């Protein structure tokens, strides 16, 4: 994979099982497609309806560290304000 390319996350378990929030294989949740559609709609509405800015003076760093899972080394703190219509 080239530098900068993100690793896709397979939540269906068809390639390998790393994450299975909706089950895998024959026992996968039948509502998976609907859930992903609603999640995409929810995130799109958050982006559309609010202004997202880093808190003053904070640099955005995408460095990671290993805990129980991989987390941001310095968590992103944001200031959210409603967009003017």
Residue, then its C-alpha position, 0 to 999 in steps of 0.5 A: x500500500x502506498x504512503x498516505x493510503x488508508x487501510x480499509x476496515x472490513x467489518x463483514x469478516x470476508x477478508x479477515x476478522x479484525x473487527x466484528x461489530x455486526x457479527x460475521x459470516x452466516x450470522x452477520x446482522x441483517x440490518x448492517x446496510x441500513x445501519x451504515x446508511x443511517x450512520x453516513x447520513x448522521x455524520x453528513x448532517x453533523x458536518x453540514x449543520x456545524x462549523x468545526x474548528x480546532x481549539x485556539x492554539x492547538x495543532x492537529x497531530x495525527x500521531x498514534x499510540x497503542x493502548x487497548x486499541x490505537x488512539x490519537x497521541x494527543x486527542x483532537x479538541x474541537x470547537x463546534x458552532x452552528x452554521x449560519x443559514 
